[in-house]
């Protein structure tokens, strides 16, 4: 089954810290929902832009999208 990477974009001077903190909440959500797949992370793309992400199975994407409101998504390899 394909996996989908849900992505939240953060911009500005606090982008890195915000993305790092957002990942904590994503992990908490996975624990609360008892979701088996536990792939999360954050990436600092430059000093003014960072992302946080969560990977879900394609069949669960709509549920997570509606609950968490990511900015975008892409197929996860």
CORBEL-V986119 format. One record per backbone hydrogen bond with DSSP energy under -0.5 kcal/mol. CO is the residue of the C=O (numbers start at 1). NH is the residue of the N-H. E is the energy in kcal/mol with one decimal. If there is no record, write none. Layout:
# CORBEL-V986119
co/nh/e
CO/NH/E
CO/NH/E
This chain:
# CORBEL-V986119
co/nh/e
2/58/-2.5
3/76/-2.9
4/6/-0.7
4/56/-2.7
5/74/-1.7
6/54/-1.9
7/71/-1.7
7/72/-1.8
8/52/-2.0
10/50/-2.6
12/15/-1.7
14/18/-2.6
15/19/-2.7
16/20/-2.4
17/21/-2.4
18/22/-2.6
19/23/-1.8
20/24/-0.9
21/25/-1.3
22/26/-2.0
23/27/-2.4
24/28/-2.2
25/29/-2.3
26/30/-2.2
27/31/-2.0
28/32/-2.6
29/33/-2.5
30/34/-0.7
30/35/-2.1
31/34/-0.7
38/40/-0.7
39/55/-2.6
41/53/-2.7
43/45/-0.8
43/51/-2.5
46/49/-1.4
48/12/-2.2
49/45/-1.8
49/46/-1.9
50/10/-2.8
51/43/-2.2
52/8/-2.7
53/41/-1.6
54/6/-3.3
55/39/-0.6
56/4/-3.3
57/60/-1.7
57/61/-0.6
58/61/-1.1
60/64/-2.1
61/65/-3.1
62/66/-2.6
63/67/-1.8
64/68/-2.8
65/69/-2.2
72/7/-3.2
74/5/-3.5
76/3/-0.6
